[in-house]
Amino acid sequence: MRPGPSSERAVILAASERDAVKTAHLIKEAGYYANICGDLTELGREIASGAGLAIIADEAIGNADLTGLTRWLNEQPSWSDFPIVLMSERGGPERNPEAGRLGRALGNVTFVERPFHPTTLVSLVAAAVRGRRRQYQTRAILEDLTESEDLLQTALNAGHLGALELHLPEFELEASPTCKCFFGRRPTDPFTYQDLLDAVHPEDRARRGEAIEHTLRTGADYRIEYRNIWPDGTQHWVDVRARAVRRADGSTRSLVGVCSDITARKTAEIEREALLAQLAAERTALAELTATLEQRVEQRTADLLREVAAREKAQEQLRHAQKMEAIGQLTGGVAHDFNNLLMAVMGNLDLLRKRLPDDPRLHRLIDGAQQGAERGAALTQRLLAFARQQDLRAVPVDLGALVRDMSNLLERSLGPRVALRLEIPEGLPPASIDTNQLELAILNLAINARDAMPDGGMIEIRLAAWQAKNDSALKPGNYLKLSVVDTGTGMPPDVLKRAIEPFFSSKPVGKGTGLGLSMVHGLAVQLGGALQLASTLGKGTTATLVLPVATSAPEAEGPAPAAPKIRRSAVILLVDDDPLIAMSTAEMLEDLGHRVIAASSGLHALDILRSDQAIDLMMTDHVMPGMTGIELATASRKLRPELPVLLATGFAELPDGIQVDLPRLAKPYHQDQLRERLDQLLGMGVEPQIAPAAHALSPSS
């Protein structure tokens, strides 16, 4: 018999040609068909082209790669369970572990121990062929059922009908995409019986409940028209008809039926009834018009006055909303200007404190003014969200406790359709990590996993100790593995290969920046670890952070040693478009012993940088006309690459898309904060370089 979709032939793979020919002869004498295969590759090809069973000698595949064969067996359709007869000299799984392994790998395996009687082999072949015939029959039945289902679906589509089935007594609802559409849901949205009940219009719920209760009690057909409210708030009508399907004992197994959207028809009926009612009312009103004309005029006048009052109230509410929106838009600018004003106040107060005589009353007044300024600074913090850029600080941390503490945050972020499971063994050593950054990385990975499971699923966070030995990406030593495992859609190999590339994203446009995994990868590498990704399409993804084990216990916090204060007089280019801020800042800088060159704009500052003027540091505002502080810093690096730049800004957050690697000083600030920041940038711990102090505020200095 030739290969084909219903072939019953036996394909044979033996250790020797003699054994193969002998086996084929026995099978053909019994009235069956047989083909001999030269190797495992040919066997797999013959099975795939159509066969009834395979007869394999275990020594022929003892050391062979069975990946291709097992892949074909695992990918068989639901009706197929391909039979295999395995000939072994050492018996079946009970005496031969290797036979057991092959049996588990190949699935539907029957073992025959050699030497065997020919009748035994023929009997096994006959049983396998009979089983294969039943599988072919099952396939035909399934194909007929599929064709019937297609015809039924075509009829439903032609009639614009949705199908539904309500399983009893669990009240589990199965609804077709068309049926979901009639209730305002998308085809992929979940739609339970409770969702259906919640969608029914409150005024129709009692009537619908009585109808279904009557059907369940009497077995009569279920038919009802009622309103349902879509998630967008609109109201629609549906016509639902169903019939009871009974079990053998007579109890109701389910209600099977169809539904249709009758909104257009019901709307027309309601409008027609409303029109008829209106016509009847108008006839009655016309008959009474002569007798009640004056009364109706008064009533109509009152109605018009109420309408005018309602319209004026709505307009007033609109004006109020527009005013509030304008105030909200001005908040950022007001806070920025307020910070600048506070900067001038606090800077001048710091300078006044130094210059006033030692009078307690005057100092109390200065303290009161300072407290008022501090409260003003606190107010600006409520108006603007302030993001601080911090250096990575790796310290020993109990990773298990960190993950447990994050569980509530993760559960809220993942939502109700995603289950979270923690697998954290006891006794793990501490990891050397930056707590804040790692928490963000874990949250990022969890949200990525959630997005990969649009229909919900399970996310597991696992911790385990691990030792690196021959890993080229890691130094040999002890590590902890933090794995985030999801049951989502997974990634194909080409996407997995590029997953950590910056700006690469498999999400739709507008749904992802492509920086999530690359940022997590960068954090792991900076900590001395790695990010490992494994994914199977359709089965899920595992993202593993490999983190180094801490080599020391956390140090006890204590007061920082006071650094020797070695003053250095520096030449500072001060750039600020606000004269009040420029004057106050220049006074503070000069009071600290520095020489100040002032510029009122970015372009002005660039002209000074192009000159031969010696400059040790540039301090600039961010928001200035013509050129921002960030743009000025970028341009200055082309002119003087080694020049330190300090960004002093009243904005809590810089505009989206700006990556700032500049030291920042938030306005308003005290003179002590200014001195500390300048000390860091000018290297006050090195040998002092004394320059003559000057009180120059003009750009030409």
Buried (B, 14 or more C-beta within 10 A) or exposed (E): BEBEEBBBBBBBBBBEEEBBBBBBEBBEEBEBBBBBBEEBEBBBBBBEEBBBBBBBBBBBBEEBEBEBBBEBBEEEEEBBBBBBBBBBEBEBBEEBEEBBEBBEBBBBBBBBBEEEEBEEBBEBBBBBBEBBEEBBEBBEEEEEEEEEEEEEEEEBEEEEBBBBBBBBEEBEBBBBBBBBBBBBBEEEBEBEBEBBEEBBBEEBBEEBEEBBEEBBEEEEEBEBBBBBBEEEEEEBBBBBBBBBEEEEEEEBBBBBBBBBBBBEEBEEEEEEEEEEEEEEEEEEEEEEEEEEEEEEEEEEEEEEEEEEEEEEEEEEEEEEEEEEEEEEEEEBEEBBBBBBBBBBBBBBBBBBBEEEEEEEEEBEBBEEBBEBBBEBBEEBEEBBEEEEEEEEEBBBBBBBEBBEEBEEEBBEBBEEEBEBEBEBEEEBBBBBBBEEBBBBBBBBBBBBBBBBBEEBBBBBBBBBEBEBEEBEEBEEEEBBBBBBBBBBBBBEEEBBEBBBEEEBBBEEEEEBEBBBBBBBBBBBBEBBBBBBBBBEEEEBBBBBBBBBBBEEEEEEEEEEEEEEEEEBBBBBBBBBBBEBBBBBBBBBBBBBBBBBBBBBBBBBBBEBBEEEEEBBBBBBBBBBEEBBBBBBBEBBEEEBEEBBBBBBBBBBEBEEEEEBEBBBBBBBBBBEBBBBBBBEBBEBEEEEEEBEEBEBBEBEB
